[in-house]
């Protein structure tokens, strides 16, 4: 890491991988549910590269598809390709709301394009997003999503807070609302609805820990946006192909106007997609809204995405039943450990997305960002993570980062993880 810091700002190209409170870990390789550091130490991986590795590290089907593409056809061709068409067709089978789509290289790019499209389609300027939700670091959307409670608005909604120094005034057209609170959104739309182009959300909050939507909430949001003529965008960068073959919109039976996918779609390769109805997407077709990118739809990442999609389409029932099983087992085990140790906690999970919140009191509820920020004991979680990492299990030391399981994690892996988490908790939390 000292060598890295001499050439790379802070030692890596993503701030989340080099947080000041994280124990250094320089990865050498991964396979299945395991990774190894440059010292040869093995870890059971509950991070899965922040979610993309839905099939685990170095899945043979992905490796074979990517290798064949590079050797036989090339990595970057600079023209439309058949493999890109095939991937789009397979996405549509899982996400029927995406009648037409475009590919991008990251969730940040795809979200920026989707919100621009919504503004052009509605001819309205404002975007609504939610506390604790992250939609990338683009100039027009990077809200300070982990703001201190004292910086949040006193009412149901307020102006977005720039997420970093150096931003322009583009974010002034962004409003931020409390999530999982339908009254708050309806109050916002009653005040601002004629100016609102779109409401964008993570349908399951995953950037401030895993927080599922309350029963009926997503349907209520869908009704409210239609009433006020605003588009609904589901940012399924995290949840797409993870909480179900068709993401959260399939799981909760709510159809958005625009969808953004990334992470699991590429199985470890940098790809994203955004799309919606033909009526909305015609603005890209006719050139009203520009979308480009030299590497958008790159043949190498399309090969990886097709391998993931083929695995999902062939084995969807068994694969997602297994993901639910290991996710529920990990969540139940975490609850039992913390209960046995009399440590205040909340454990939330939606299938293979799992969050352990260590809290300041046993009756705390975590139904939104403010709850997690107000009641979370981040210091204790860091202490726990350090002990568990030293014991050979890795999850991120930031309590807001979920644990992710993959299709190759077994119940034996879960049992091992729980055994080592229990040992770490007895050392760090008692």
C-alpha positions, 0 to 999 in steps of 0.5 A: 500500500505504501508503494501504491500511494506513491503512484495512485491517489490514496493507493487505489482508484475507489475511495471505498476500497481504501477507507482510513479505518479499514485494515489493509488488504491487497488482493491477489486472486479470487475463486468461488467464494474465496479470495487470497491476499498477496501474502497468500492468506485465504478469506471467505468473501462476503463482499463479492466485489461490492455485489457484482460477483453473483456467480462468484469469483472466476466462474468458469462459464464467464471465463470461457465466454470472455476468453473465447470472445477475445481470442476468436472475435476481438475485444473492441470492434467499434461497430454494432455486434450480434452479441450486444443484440443477444444480451439486450434480448435476454435482458428484456426477457427478465425485465419486460419494462425495458422495451428498448435499452442502451448499454453503458460502462457504469451505473453512474453513466447509466443513471445520468443518461436515464435522468437526462432522458426523463427530463427531456421526455417530461420537459421538466427540470427537477429530480427527486431522490431519497436520503441514503440512496446513491446514484453515482457521482455525476455532476447533476445527481451526487447528493451527500447521501451519508450526511450527518443528521443535523445537515438533513432538512427538518421537514419531509424533503429538502434541497440536495447537498453537494456530495463533494467539493468542486461541484457546480450548481447543477444539483440545485434541481435535485430534491431529496425526500425521506424514503419509506415514507409515502406521506413525505413523497406526496407532500413533495409532489403536492408542492413541486409536482409540476416541476418534477421530471422523475423520482429515482430510487433504489427499490431496496435501499442498499447504500445505507445498509439493506433496508427493504421497502415497507409493504405497499410503499413501492406501489404507493410511489408508482401511483403518486408518480403517475398522478403527478406526471413524473417518471419513476426510475428504479436504480437496480444497479445493486438489486438487478439480477440479485434479489430475483432474476428480474430484480426488485421490480419482479420481486415486488411486482412494480413496473417502473418507467425506466430501469438501470442495471449494472453490477451483477449483470456483468458478473465482475466486468464493467457494464451497465444498461438503462431502458424503458418503454419505446415511447420514452426511448424514442428520444434516443432513437431520433437523436433528441437525447444524445447517448454515446460512449466508445466502450458502451456495449464493449464485446468483452463485457457483453460476453461476460454479461451473456454468460451471466444471463444464460446461467440465470435463464437456464437455472433461475428457479434453483439458483434463486432458491439457493440465494434465498436460502443462504441469505436467510441462513446468514441473517438468522445466524447473525441475529442469534449470535447478537441475541445470545451475546445481548448486543443490540442489533438489527439484521435486515436481508432481502435474499442474498443482500444482508446487513447487520446494524449494531445499534445503541438500544435493543428496540431500535428500528431501521426503516430508513437512512435516519434510523441507521444514522441515529442508532448505528454504532459504527465504531463497534461495527469496525471493531467487529469487522477487524476481528472477523477479517483477522479470522479469515472472513471479509465484509466491509468495515463500513456498516452501510455496506451490505454483505453479499452472497453468491450462487457458489456460497454454500450452507457450509460457507455460511456456517463457517462465516457465522462461527468466525463472526461469533468468535470475533464478536466475543472478542470485540463486543463483550 
